[in-house]
Amino acid sequence: MLRFIVKRLLSAVLTLVAVSIVSFLMFFALPRDPVSGMCPKNCNPERLERVRQELGLRDPKHEQYLAYMKGIFTGRDLGSSQGGRCDAPCLGYSYVNSEAVTDTFSRVLPVTLSIVIPAAIIWLVLGVGLGMISALRKGTVLDRAAIGFALTGASMQLYFVGAVLQLVFIYTLKILPVPHYTPLLQNPLDWAGGLVLAWFALAFLFSAIYARLSRAQMLETLSEDFIRTARAKGLSKGRVYGRHALRAAITPIVTIAGLDVGGALGGTVITETTFGLQGLGRTAVDAVRSGDLPTIMATVLVSAAFIVVANIIVDLLYALIDPRVRLR
């Protein structure tokens, strides 16, 4: 197990290095002036030249890349006009926001985490549970209702679901506040009240998809020979379905869940925009519109890190869920 973890960590590091090289070449090595997009439009030629000097854009490309990567681990001097030194992990300086990218992320990343993690718990419990029950009650009214729920959720758009939820629970029934973000430790109830609609809007769409996937996977597993053998041995239904069928059926779901959660942590743009929350996804969109390349590059790296870590966790979970899996 330890050897597998070390190999996966090395693979993750290589993947992130490759992503950083490609993103750096795309943003800073193409035949264009990156400063013209990073600096506000009212910058004069003297200001633009000072920005180039402060960012080291006159240095060779490989030295620029190494300086950027070194700043992530040891910090970096940004120059007097940029607030002096940027402590590790330094992801660059945004001239559009007039602050270090790390400071921007320290505000917006907790918002995205507060949306995605609770929503993921809801959609996994609801979607997988509903799909499994539907498979075990195939052909019944419950099965048809689950299929109808899955089709409805899969055909909906998040911005429509979010708007309907706000209309009903905020402006009509007036039982929930306008969506907002409050730090969890500051006021847990206000934190939950301000984000609960975003949780259920995001979870509704994902849980519908997971219900269909779980149902199909469970039905396929129930037709396997080892399930028939377990039944022939006289094992109880709870043991057959819970210990054998569920563990075998849920393995592919875990793979998909890891990718979905990792991707969602990289930025839930539509959810944040629908509910007026400033998270990582909405910050990335704003950075693209304003040409804020340091923020865009940092977002790419952080999003890639989330997906890589999610895949490592999924690989480790295989050994716990399915005893047939051997990590070597």
Sequence and secondary structure as in RCSB ss.txt:
>XXXX:A:sequence
MLRFIVKRLLSAVLTLVAVSIVSFLMFFALPRDPVSGMCPKNCNPERLERVRQELGLRDPKHEQYLAYMKGIFTG
RDLGSSQGGRCDAPCLGYSYVNSEAVTDTFSRVLPVTLSIVIPAAIIWLVLGVGLGMISALRKGTVLDRAAIGFA
LTGASMQLYFVGAVLQLVFIYTLKILPVPHYTPLLQNPLDWAGGLVLAWFALAFLFSAIYARLSRAQMLETLSED
FIRTARAKGLSKGRVYGRHALRAAITPIVTIAGLDVGGALGGTVITETTFGLQGLGRTAVDAVRSGDLPTIMATV
LVSAAFIVVANIIVDLLYALIDPRVRLR
>XXXX:A:secstr
 HHHHHHHHHHHHHHHHHHHHHHHHHHHSSSS THHHHS TT  HHHHHHHHHHHTTTS HHHHHHHHHHHHHH 
EE  GGGTSEE SS   EETTTTEEHHHHHHHHHHHHHHHHHHHHHHHHHHHHHHHHHHHHTTTSHHHHHHHHHH
HHHHH  HHHHHHHHHIIIIIIS  S       TTT HHHHHHHHHHHHHHHHHHHHHHHHHHHHHHHHHHHTSH
HHHHHHHTT  HHHIIIIIIHHHHHHHHHHHHHHHHHHHHT  HHHHHHTT   HHHHHHHHHHHT HHHHHHHH
HHHHHHHHHHHHHHHHHHHHH TT    
